[in-house]
């Protein structure tokens, strides 16, 4: 999950930098970047809360057990 977030944030920074260079001065770019950062932070908080919920309910989170087909 962390690698997806890093790729997402790098693409956002590159996109905002591209629009900042290729457009006249506009404070909207900074507002867009701040809003995207806040959405990404809420996404991370939701994933962490879901992980904590699964741990407290006793759900096994071992990825190696997902390889077996269960009907």
Legacy VTK file of the C-alpha trace (Angstrom):
# vtk DataFile Version 3.0
C-alpha trace
ASCII
DATASET POLYDATA
POINTS 71 float
0.000 0.000 0.000
2.838 2.353 0.806
4.417 1.889 -2.622
1.106 2.767 -4.283
0.903 5.937 -2.195
4.474 6.898 -3.101
3.780 6.425 -6.813
0.521 8.363 -6.486
2.181 11.286 -4.726
5.108 11.373 -7.173
2.730 11.524 -10.122
0.758 14.321 -8.459
3.880 16.377 -7.804
5.046 15.846 -11.408
1.628 16.805 -12.776
1.375 19.937 -10.666
4.936 20.913 -11.597
4.131 20.432 -15.283
1.028 22.598 -15.067
2.893 25.207 -13.046
5.656 25.524 -15.658
3.360 25.503 -18.687
0.765 27.995 -17.473
0.693 31.600 -16.295
1.087 32.199 -12.532
-1.963 30.787 -10.829
-2.500 30.096 -7.106
-4.963 27.368 -8.044
-2.097 24.926 -8.526
-1.153 25.146 -4.859
-4.786 24.695 -3.841
-5.075 21.639 -6.075
-1.907 20.138 -4.605
-3.096 20.753 -1.043
-6.479 19.188 -1.733
-4.912 16.103 -3.332
-2.532 15.727 -0.374
-5.470 15.889 2.031
-7.411 13.243 0.081
-4.354 10.972 0.086
-3.942 11.454 3.849
-7.587 10.514 4.452
-7.086 7.426 2.296
-4.120 6.311 4.397
-6.060 6.904 7.621
-8.950 4.801 6.302
-6.630 1.919 5.384
-4.953 2.004 8.798
-8.340 2.063 10.554
-9.503 -0.909 8.444
-6.310 -2.804 9.292
-6.771 -2.152 13.018
-10.414 -3.272 12.785
-9.401 -6.527 11.089
-6.717 -7.191 13.706
-9.159 -6.644 16.596
-11.798 -8.950 15.095
-9.254 -11.769 14.901
-9.099 -11.987 11.122
-5.944 -13.685 9.917
-4.046 -11.338 7.606
-1.431 -13.834 6.422
-0.991 -13.453 2.662
0.424 -16.958 2.246
-2.958 -18.440 3.187
-4.646 -16.634 0.294
-3.089 -18.959 -2.285
-5.541 -21.781 -1.540
-8.905 -21.857 -3.256
-11.801 -21.889 -0.798
-15.377 -22.505 -1.817
LINES 1 72
71 0 1 2 3 4 5 6 7 8 9 10 11 12 13 14 15 16 17 18 19 20 21 22 23 24 25 26 27 28 29 30 31 32 33 34 35 36 37 38 39 40 41 42 43 44 45 46 47 48 49 50 51 52 53 54 55 56 57 58 59 60 61 62 63 64 65 66 67 68 69 70
